[in-house]
Amino acid sequence: MIDFHTHTLFSDGDLNPSELVRRALVKGYRAIALTDHIDGSTVDFVLPRIIKVSKELNRYQPTLVLPGVEITHAPPAQIPDLAEEARRLGAVVVVVHGESPVEPVAPGTNLAAIQAGVDILAHPGFITPAEVELATRNGVRLEITARGGHSLTNGHVARLARESDAILVIDTDTHSPENLIDRKRAREILIGAGLDDYRADRVLENNEDFLNALMQKHRLS
């Protein structure tokens, strides 16, 4: 399993980074991104801690830890600046908390994230066909999520992504130990979103392709 969207006690997760990574290792994870929630008030102290612990854990255990952020409930107009700042501070993965149907995310968040060229738009809810087409052109990955609630629109996201050939990835949005999944469960969630066997396998390959690109870009091992 390769997971680009998880949370620790640096935001609203239940576990410290070491325990989260240990539990991911036991689940068979090849790589995990720590993407705690940030906005303009927290990015400059949350992200450096994630970067520090990621480097430390990568010295001592085999699951590759990627430092990142999830820009969450920020005003849409601020998202480009926050994404740029996160990358400047050293984020390897930049995720934006999309317009989930179960939270009052500001309208325009999906579009702002796509226009900013972030890495992943998480649980983008009732994303529009035009936004999906723009995500395809900008290389922004759309998330199929394992997280309850946010997953209500997985089928909608998967259908539009098929029509526009958008890049899908699957992540857990882990907050608690029970949220971690293995590759078999990830595939079941993709099939449940309406993807056939071939397309489900392709999404899992998209996760692998993105990880390989990050490893090459940032010289990770």
TAJOWO-V201009 format. One record per helix or strand of 3 or more residues. SS is the DSSP state (2 for helix, 1 for strand). FROM is the first residue (numbers start at 0). LEN is the number of residues. If there is no record, write none. Layout:
# TAJOWO-V201009
ss=[SS;SS]
from=[FROM;FROM]
len=[LEN;LEN]
This chain:
# TAJOWO-V201009
ss=[2;1;2;1;2;1;2;1;2;1;2;1;2;2;2]
from=[16;30;42;63;75;92;108;119;128;140;149;167;176;182;196]
len=[10;8;18;8;14;5;8;3;10;5;15;4;3;10;22]
